C-alpha cells in the first residue's frame, strides 16, 4: 500500500495562476480531507468529502474548489492563486473500524505564491 | 481565545526523561486525537481516545472529557521522539470534518 499520496511535493506559482493539487489513497477509505498548515497556526480544514460524490466546506474554503473524482482521488484546485495561499497543504483520509477513527496523512505539498 | 491550547509550546528533554504534553479545550467533544509531525513534515496519527487511557509502547494518552483536558506522556524518551505533537479534539456531534487542531508542542530530546 502506498497510503496517501500527493502531487506535486513543491510548487511555485505567480499570483493569479491556477493549479490543482492531487491526492489519492489506496486504502478504500470513504472520507478524505484537505488541510493547510501555516507557521504558528494549527492545521485548518479547507474541504472534506465524507464519501464519493459528496464534498463539504471546512473552516477556510475561500479561494479553493475540490473534486472527489472517485473513491480514491480527491483534488484541490486554486483558480487564481494569491500570496495568502502560500502554505503547506496536507491531504488525509480516514479509516473507521469498531468505533476507532484513524487519520492517514499524505506527505504534504509546499506551495509558494509570489 | 483558541478553542484548543497545548502546553508547553516547546520542550527540551534529556534522553530517558519522562515527558508530559498537555492539551486543554473549551468546546464539547466526543473524542480526541494525538498526532505526531516528524521534522520532515510527515504527520502520523498516534491515538484516538474518548475516555480513560490508552497505551502504545512508550506512549500513554489520557483524557478527562468533563475537565476538558488530555495529556500525552512519553516514558524513557529517545532522540527519535523529537517531533511536533498535535492535539486534535473532535467537536461533539461532528463528523471528522469537525476536528480542531492545537498549534502543537515541539519536543526535542537530546542524547
Boltz contact constraints between the chains, C-beta under 6 A:
constraints:
  - contact:
      token1: [A, 31]
      token2: [B, 96]
      max_distance: 6.0
  - contact:
      token1: [A, 42]
      token2: [B, 101]
      max_distance: 6.0
  - contact:
      token1: [A, 42]
      token2: [B, 102]
      max_distance: 6.0
  - contact:
      token1: [A, 42]
      token2: [B, 103]
      max_distance: 6.0
  - contact:
      token1: [A, 43]
      token2: [B, 101]
      max_distance: 6.0
  - contact:
      token1: [A, 48]
      token2: [B, 97]
      max_distance: 6.0
  - contact:
      token1: [A, 56]
      token2: [B, 97]
      max_distance: 6.0
  - contact:
      token1: [A, 94]
      token2: [B, 96]
      max_distance: 6.0
  - contact:
      token1: [A, 100]
      token2: [B, 48]
      max_distance: 6.0
  - contact:
      token1: [A, 101]
      token2: [B, 48]
      max_distance: 6.0
  - contact:
      token1: [A, 102]
      token2: [B, 45]
      max_distance: 6.0
  - contact:
      token1: [A, 103]
      token2: [B, 45]
      max_distance: 6.0
  - contact:
      token1: [A, 105]
      token2: [B, 43]
      max_distance: 6.0
  - contact:
      token1: [A, 107]
      token2: [B, 42]
      max_distance: 6.0
  - contact:
      token1: [A, 108]
      token2: [B, 41]
      max_distance: 6.0
